Amino acid sequence: MALAFKPVAAPQLVQGAALLAALAGLATWGTLLWAPTPQPVPAAMEQTLSAPPAAAGQWFANLPAQVDISLSGLLAGSAGAVAIVSLNGGAPQAVRVGEQLAQGVQLVAIEADALVIERAGERSRIGIARLPEGPALPRLIRP
């Protein structure tokens, strides 16, 4: 019996290519879906991973922000008082009474030597740093 080699028609080639593509897709998804599951996290690491970072937790919570406020100057003029503050070590900025410094932190009053802020319903004072006394200078006028 002699084997006869016949040319393959175009529809059969397309059908064979589609069958190979389907088998390749099945093989790929099979390896992805039946991959081994990850190992459980050790108890020591689970405690550190269970608590979300404070900053990420505040994004979604309606809590006042933890902000470090440093007061570097107070100015008073005819238009009102202005405080020069630095938030979290950032660049100094001018703020007025009623402005919101951060989420849930509002400037309530500017006093002669301090700021009054309100955070979560609690008011607190932030005093301005006093300059140290200078050295005693001799008198220039004779008594």
C-alpha positions as CSV (number, residue, x, y, z in Angstrom):
1,M,0.0,0.0,0.0
2,A,1.5,3.3,-1.1
3,L,0.9,6.4,0.9
4,A,-0.3,9.2,-1.2
5,F,0.4,12.8,-0.1
6,K,-2.5,15.1,-1.0
7,P,-2.3,18.9,-0.7
8,V,-4.3,20.3,2.3
9,A,-7.1,22.7,1.5
10,A,-7.1,26.2,3.0
11,P,-10.2,25.7,5.1
12,Q,-8.5,22.7,6.8
13,L,-5.4,24.8,7.5
14,V,-7.5,27.5,9.2
15,Q,-9.4,24.8,11.2
16,G,-6.1,23.3,12.3
17,A,-4.7,26.7,13.3
18,A,-7.8,27.5,15.4
19,L,-7.5,24.1,17.1
20,L,-3.9,24.8,18.0
21,A,-4.8,28.3,19.3
22,A,-7.6,26.8,21.5
23,L,-5.3,24.2,22.9
24,A,-2.6,26.8,23.7
25,G,-5.2,29.0,25.5
26,L,-6.4,26.0,27.5
27,A,-2.9,25.1,28.5
28,T,-2.1,28.8,29.5
29,W,-5.2,29.2,31.6
30,G,-4.8,25.8,33.1
31,T,-1.4,26.6,34.4
32,L,-2.6,30.0,35.8
33,L,-5.7,28.6,37.5
34,W,-4.1,25.4,38.9
35,A,-1.0,27.2,40.2
36,P,-0.2,26.4,43.9
37,T,-1.7,28.7,46.4
38,P,0.5,31.1,48.4
39,Q,1.8,29.9,51.8
40,P,0.1,31.4,54.9
41,V,1.8,34.4,56.5
42,P,3.7,33.7,59.7
43,A,2.0,34.9,62.9
44,A,4.7,37.5,63.6
45,M,4.3,39.1,60.2
46,E,0.5,38.9,60.3
47,Q,0.4,41.3,63.3
48,T,2.4,44.0,61.4
49,L,0.4,43.5,58.2
50,S,-3.1,43.5,59.9
51,A,-3.0,47.2,61.0
52,P,-3.1,49.6,58.0
53,P,-0.6,52.5,58.1
54,A,-1.9,55.6,59.8
55,A,-1.8,57.8,56.7
56,A,-3.7,55.3,54.6
57,G,-6.3,54.9,57.3
58,Q,-6.9,58.6,57.4
59,W,-7.6,58.8,53.7
60,F,-10.9,56.9,54.2
61,A,-11.7,57.9,57.7
62,N,-13.3,61.2,58.7
63,L,-10.6,61.8,61.4
64,P,-8.6,64.9,62.0
65,A,-5.2,64.8,60.4
66,Q,-2.1,64.4,62.6
67,V,-0.2,67.6,61.6
68,D,2.9,69.1,63.2
69,I,2.3,72.9,63.3
70,S,5.2,75.2,64.1
71,L,4.5,78.9,64.5
72,S,7.2,81.3,63.3
73,G,5.5,84.7,63.3
74,L,2.4,86.7,64.0
75,L,1.4,89.9,62.2
76,A,-1.4,92.3,62.9
77,G,-2.7,94.9,60.5
78,S,-5.8,96.9,59.6
79,A,-7.2,93.9,57.6
80,G,-6.7,91.5,60.5
81,A,-4.2,89.2,62.0
82,V,-2.1,86.7,60.0
83,A,0.0,83.8,61.4
84,I,3.1,82.4,59.7
85,V,3.0,78.6,60.2
86,S,4.9,75.6,58.9
87,L,2.9,72.4,58.5
88,N,4.8,69.1,58.9
89,G,8.2,70.8,58.3
90,G,7.1,72.3,55.0
91,A,7.5,75.8,53.7
92,P,6.1,78.6,55.8
93,Q,2.7,80.0,54.8
94,A,0.4,82.8,55.9
95,V,-2.9,81.8,57.4
96,R,-5.9,83.7,58.8
97,V,-8.6,82.9,61.3
98,G,-11.1,80.4,60.0
99,E,-8.8,78.7,57.5
100,Q,-8.5,74.9,57.6
101,L,-4.9,73.9,58.1
102,A,-5.4,70.2,57.4
103,Q,-8.4,67.8,57.4
104,G,-10.3,68.4,60.6
105,V,-7.8,71.0,61.9
106,Q,-9.0,74.6,61.8
107,L,-7.4,77.9,63.0
108,V,-9.9,79.4,65.4
109,A,-8.1,82.5,66.8
110,I,-4.8,84.4,66.6
111,E,-3.8,85.8,70.0
112,A,-0.9,88.2,70.8
113,D,1.5,85.3,71.5
114,A,-0.2,82.1,70.3
115,L,-2.6,80.4,67.9
116,V,-5.8,78.6,69.0
117,I,-6.6,75.6,66.8
118,E,-9.5,73.2,66.9
119,R,-8.9,69.5,66.2
120,A,-11.8,67.0,66.6
121,G,-13.8,69.5,68.8
122,E,-10.8,70.1,71.1
123,R,-9.1,73.5,71.2
124,S,-5.4,73.8,71.9
125,R,-2.9,76.7,72.0
126,I,0.3,76.8,70.0
127,G,2.7,79.4,71.5
128,I,5.3,81.3,69.6
129,A,8.9,80.8,70.6
130,R,10.4,83.7,72.5
131,L,13.8,85.0,71.5
132,P,16.4,84.8,74.2
133,E,17.4,88.0,75.9
134,G,20.4,89.7,74.3
135,P,23.6,90.5,76.1
136,A,23.6,93.6,78.4
137,L,24.9,96.6,76.5
138,P,26.7,99.4,78.1
139,R,25.0,102.8,78.4
140,L,26.1,105.3,75.9
141,I,24.9,108.4,77.7
142,R,26.4,109.5,81.0
143,P,24.0,109.8,83.8
